[in-house]
């Protein structure tokens, strides 16, 4: 059975926001930054607690991944990142440096079912 959220990132973002993942992040000058507090994070400070991958409905090369993130300072939020041909290579390299021990699926919305 097809999941109603599998093709629309915004639906997942709203569900995670309702669970408290409300921080907004951006990446600049090799730093991951909370847009509200301006707190900067390095890869070891990030915990990916769920992820969801998407393929564009009209263009299969339109690939994105939604990361559900907790930080070492308690911030919780999401980041939607392109991958494949549309990837931000610097951001992808930064995420590749996140320790494997900091990556889990513990907050995946599907675990609630």
Secondary structure as the mmCIF struct_conf table of DSSP 4:
data_model
#
loop_
_struct_conf.conf_type_id
_struct_conf.id
_struct_conf.beg_label_comp_id
_struct_conf.beg_label_asym_id
_struct_conf.beg_label_seq_id
_struct_conf.end_label_comp_id
_struct_conf.end_label_asym_id
_struct_conf.end_label_seq_id
TURN_TY1_P TURN_TY1_P1 UNK A 4 UNK A 7
HELX_RH_AL_P HELX_RH_AL_P1 UNK A 9 UNK A 18
TURN_TY1_P TURN_TY1_P2 UNK A 19 UNK A 20
STRN STRN1 UNK A 23 UNK A 28
TURN_TY1_P TURN_TY1_P3 UNK A 29 UNK A 30
STRN STRN2 UNK A 31 UNK A 34
TURN_TY1_P TURN_TY1_P4 UNK A 35 UNK A 37
STRN STRN3 UNK A 40 UNK A 41
HELX_RH_3T_P HELX_RH_3T_P1 UNK A 43 UNK A 45
STRN STRN4 UNK A 46 UNK A 55
BEND BEND1 UNK A 57 UNK A 58
TURN_TY1_P TURN_TY1_P5 UNK A 60 UNK A 61
STRN STRN5 UNK A 63 UNK A 71
TURN_TY1_P TURN_TY1_P6 UNK A 72 UNK A 73
BEND BEND2 UNK A 74 UNK A 74
STRN STRN6 UNK A 76 UNK A 83
HELX_RH_3T_P HELX_RH_3T_P2 UNK A 84 UNK A 86
HELX_RH_AL_P HELX_RH_AL_P2 UNK A 89 UNK A 96
TURN_TY1_P TURN_TY1_P7 UNK A 97 UNK A 97
BEND BEND3 UNK A 98 UNK A 98
HELX_RH_3T_P HELX_RH_3T_P3 UNK A 100 UNK A 102
STRN STRN7 UNK A 103 UNK A 103
TURN_TY1_P TURN_TY1_P8 UNK A 106 UNK A 107
HELX_RH_3T_P HELX_RH_3T_P4 UNK A 109 UNK A 112
#
